[in-house]
């Protein structure tokens, strides 16, 4: 089945073989598309987008990216331990290497899975403090992702070797890709992840969402490296939900893209969590590199630490906006930025 729906200028909604998704995922996607239709592209009149203009991107007719082609050698520099490759947003088994994946850690395709707990809910800001919860590109990703990953670490399983997630974009100009990743770390489990966004060719619109659920006493170290082509627009979200006594560390590096916008959102849902957000961005020419972070301290006795630094040359622009919300019951919060 091929379905074409009305759209605001910018994106076409073509879902090939939508029946391959579970019925609950199909419903989630259609609801998300309705939300995107209601908002469309932001403008610089939107306070959250004041310094990051998307006018040129909004006037282009972005098309869904075909499967694409890449050689293993193109991606060797981004492999650390077991590796999973998504090519133009689709899992590419022939480019992946899961040898050495620890027992108790499973990797599956969202397209081939029943809905997993957290898909579509970890990234949501509904009901949270603040009046500028702009989720339009999260809705767009949910509506248009062609495939994605579910990585699950079973209770008590801890891996010291990193797992590489490689999102490679290749093809003609004017293509859009919407990578989706869901990471579920159960109680007392731990994972190290290196998520890379690589532009092999073309001027893409990349709109990526990564959701991470960290169970009680669990830990996640997450590296997100963006090195797409200088003609690419990149919007990316990492959203993590932490239960009590868990730890989450985010390392963000941002080099590529014509315009790159990075969100990191944390929801601290249990006492005695530890969270750290570190980031660096390096811009040259006329690049615009925008970083936005949000930490919701919803429970008491939690600690968060945050440090972002940027290096800019020529006419490059750097933007940083970090928000920390401390809820009424979150006594003894320690938050440093």
LUMBA-120355 format. One line per 4 residues: number of its first residue (from 1); their letters; for each residue x, y, z of C-alpha. Coordinates in steps of 0.1 Angstrom, whole numbers. Each point is the difference from the previous one (the first is absolute). Layout:
<nodes>
NUM> a> X,Y,Z ~ ...
</nodes>
This chain:
<nodes>
1> xxxx> 0,0,0 ~ 13,35,-9 ~ -17,29,18 ~ 4,37,-9
5> xxxx> -15,25,24 ~ -3,38,-2 ~ 29,18,15 ~ 13,35,8
9> xxxx> 28,10,-23 ~ 32,-20,4 ~ -7,-37,5 ~ -19,-27,-18
13> xxxx> -16,-27,20 ~ 5,-32,-19 ~ -2,-32,21 ~ 10,-30,-20
17> xxxx> -16,-33,13 ~ -13,17,31 ~ -17,-33,8 ~ 34,-14,10
21> xxxx> -2,20,32 ~ -19,-13,30 ~ -35,16,2 ~ 9,20,31
25> xxxx> 31,15,-17 ~ -22,9,-31 ~ -24,18,23 ~ 29,18,17
29> xxxx> 14,11,-33 ~ -33,14,-13 ~ -6,20,32 ~ 35,14,-2
33> xxxx> -6,11,-36 ~ -31,18,10 ~ 20,19,26 ~ 27,9,-25
37> xxxx> -27,12,-24 ~ -13,23,27 ~ 34,18,5 ~ 23,-5,-31
41> xxxx> 34,16,-1 ~ 9,26,26 ~ 10,35,-9 ~ 23,25,17
45> xxxx> -32,15,15 ~ 0,-31,23 ~ 21,9,30 ~ 16,-34,0
49> xxxx> 12,4,-36 ~ 10,36,1 ~ 36,-6,-8 ~ -4,-31,-22
53> xxxx> -18,9,-32 ~ -15,-29,-20 ~ -17,21,-28 ~ 21,-15,-28
57> xxxx> -6,-35,13 ~ -37,6,3 ~ -2,11,-37 ~ 15,-32,-14
61> xxxx> -19,-31,-10 ~ 17,-27,21 ~ -6,-35,-13 ~ 2,-33,19
65> xxxx> 35,-15,-3 ~ 4,-33,-18 ~ 20,-28,15 ~ 33,13,-14
69> xxxx> 34,-18,-2 ~ 32,0,19 ~ 31,-21,3 ~ 12,-14,33
73> xxxx> 33,19,-3 ~ -19,33,0 ~ -10,-7,36 ~ 30,-16,15
77> xxxx> 11,31,19 ~ -33,1,19 ~ 0,-36,13 ~ 8,-6,36
81> xxxx> -9,-36,11 ~ -32,-15,-14 ~ -16,23,-25 ~ -35,6,-15
85> xxxx> -3,20,-32 ~ -31,19,-11 ~ 3,12,-36 ~ -24,28,-8
89> xxxx> -19,-9,31 ~ -4,-37,-7 ~ 18,-28,18 ~ 28,-14,-23
93> xxxx> 9,-35,12 ~ 26,-5,-27 ~ 19,30,13 ~ -4,-9,37
97> xxxx> 21,-22,22 ~ -16,-13,32 ~ 28,-25,8 ~ 10,6,36
101> xxxx> -34,13,11 ~ -2,-9,37 ~ -25,-27,10 ~ -31,16,13
105> xxxx> 2,30,-24 ~ -24,-3,-30 ~ -3,21,-31 ~ -32,1,-21
109> xxxx> -17,21,-27 ~ -29,22,10 ~ -17,-9,-32 ~ 1,-37,9
113> xxxx> -9,4,37 ~ -31,5,21 ~ -1,33,17 ~ 26,2,28
117> xxxx> -5,19,33 ~ 12,35,-5 ~ -4,4,-37 ~ -14,34,-6
121> xxxx> -4,8,38 ~ 35,6,12 ~ 5,29,-24 ~ -33,16,9
125> xxxx> -1,31,21 ~ -37,0,6 ~ -10,11,35 ~ 35,13,9
129> xxxx> 10,35,12 ~ 7,28,-24 ~ -19,16,-28 ~ 23,-6,-30
133> xxxx> -2,-37,-4 ~ 6,-1,-38 ~ -4,-36,-11 ~ -9,5,-36
137> xxxx> 30,-18,-15 ~ -5,-29,25 ~ -35,-4,-14 ~ 14,2,-36
141> xxxx> 24,-28,8 ~ -26,-21,15 ~ -22,5,-30 ~ 26,-7,-26
145> xxxx> 27,-24,13 ~ 4,-30,-24 ~ 17,-22,25 ~ 21,2,31
149> xxxx> 17,-19,28 ~ -10,-15,33 ~ 29,-8,23 ~ -8,-17,32
153> xxxx> 23,-10,29 ~ -15,-26,23 ~ 0,3,37 ~ 35,-2,15
157> xxxx> 18,0,-33 ~ 29,24,-2 ~ 22,6,-30 ~ 34,18,2
161> xxxx> 5,-1,-38 ~ -18,27,-19 ~ -27,-8,-26 ~ 2,22,-31
165> xxxx> -32,13,-17 ~ 9,15,-34 ~ -25,21,-18 ~ 13,5,-36
169> xxxx> -16,23,-25 ~ 7,-3,-37 ~ -17,8,-33 ~ -11,30,-20
173> xxxx> -8,35,14 ~ -34,8,14 ~ -6,-32,19 ~ -14,-3,36
177> xxxx> 7,-27,25 ~ -15,-5,35 ~ 22,-24,20 ~ -16,-15,31
181> xxxx> 17,-18,29 ~ -14,-14,33 ~ 23,-12,27 ~ -15,-20,30
185> xxxx> 24,-7,29 ~ -16,-20,27 ~ 7,-1,37 ~ 37,-2,10
189> xxxx> 10,-2,-37 ~ 25,22,-18 ~ 9,10,-36 ~ 25,22,-18
193> xxxx> -12,13,-33 ~ 18,20,-28 ~ -26,14,-24 ~ 15,16,-31
197> xxxx> -17,20,-28 ~ 20,-2,-32 ~ -6,18,-32 ~ 15,-20,-29
201> xxxx> -16,22,-27 ~ -29,23,-7 ~ -18,29,16 ~ -24,-16,24
205> xxxx> -26,10,26 ~ 8,-23,30 ~ -26,-1,28 ~ 11,-25,26
209> xxxx> -15,-11,33 ~ 17,-22,26 ~ -19,-11,31 ~ 18,-16,30
213> xxxx> -16,-16,30 ~ 23,-7,29 ~ -14,-23,27 ~ 8,0,37
217> xxxx> 37,-3,8 ~ 6,0,-38 ~ 26,20,-19 ~ 4,14,-35
221> xxxx> 30,18,-16 ~ -12,15,-33 ~ 23,17,-26 ~ -17,18,-29
225> xxxx> 23,11,-28 ~ -14,21,-30 ~ 22,2,-31 ~ -24,4,-29
229> xxxx> 7,20,-31 ~ 1,38,2 ~ -31,2,-22 ~ -21,-20,24
233> xxxx> -27,12,25 ~ 2,-20,31 ~ -26,-1,29 ~ 7,-25,27
237> xxxx> -15,-9,34 ~ 13,-22,27 ~ -25,-5,28 ~ 8,-21,31
241> xxxx> -23,-12,28 ~ 18,-10,32 ~ -13,-21,29 ~ 14,1,35
245> xxxx> 37,-5,7 ~ 8,0,-37 ~ 27,19,-19 ~ 0,15,-35
249> xxxx> 29,17,-17 ~ -3,18,-33 ~ 29,11,-22 ~ -10,21,-30
253> xxxx> 23,10,-29 ~ -13,21,-29 ~ 21,8,-30 ~ -20,-5,-33
257> xxxx> -31,16,-15 ~ -10,33,-14 ~ -24,4,29 ~ 2,-24,29
261> xxxx> -24,0,29 ~ 5,-24,29 ~ -24,-6,29 ~ 9,-20,31
265> xxxx> -29,-5,25 ~ 2,-18,33 ~ -29,-10,23 ~ 13,-10,35
269> xxxx> -28,-23,13 ~ 16,-15,31 ~ 21,10,29 ~ 38,-1,0
273> xxxx> 5,2,-37 ~ 33,13,-15 ~ -1,18,-34 ~ 27,17,-20
277> xxxx> -2,19,-33 ~ 32,9,-18 ~ 1,15,-35 ~ 23,17,-25
281> xxxx> -8,16,-33 ~ 25,13,-27 ~ -14,22,-27 ~ 16,17,-31
285> xxxx> -12,18,-30 ~ -36,9,3 ~ -11,-29,22 ~ -26,4,27
289> xxxx> 4,-25,28 ~ -27,2,27 ~ -1,-20,32 ~ -29,-2,24
293> xxxx> -1,-19,32 ~ -28,-6,25 ~ 2,-18,34 ~ -32,-7,20
297> xxxx> 9,-7,36 ~ -33,-16,9 ~ 12,-19,31 ~ 21,9,31
301> xxxx> 37,-7,6 ~ 11,0,-36 ~ 32,14,-15 ~ 6,15,-35
305> xxxx> 31,16,-15 ~ 3,16,-34 ~ 28,16,-21 ~ -2,11,-36
309> xxxx> 28,18,-20 ~ 2,12,-35 ~ 27,11,-25 ~ -11,23,-28
313> xxxx> 19,14,-31 ~ -9,22,-30 ~ -38,7,0 ~ -11,-29,20
317> xxxx> -26,4,27 ~ -4,-19,32 ~ -31,-2,22 ~ -4,-15,34
321> xxxx> -31,-1,22 ~ -1,-21,32 ~ -30,-3,23 ~ -3,-17,33
325> xxxx> -34,-5,16 ~ -1,-9,37 ~ -34,-13,10 ~ -18,8,33
329> xxxx> 8,-34,16 ~ 36,-2,-13 ~ 17,10,33 ~ 38,-1,3
333> xxxx> 6,4,-38 ~ 35,6,-10 ~ 1,14,-36 ~ 31,17,-15
337> x> 2,15,-34
</nodes>
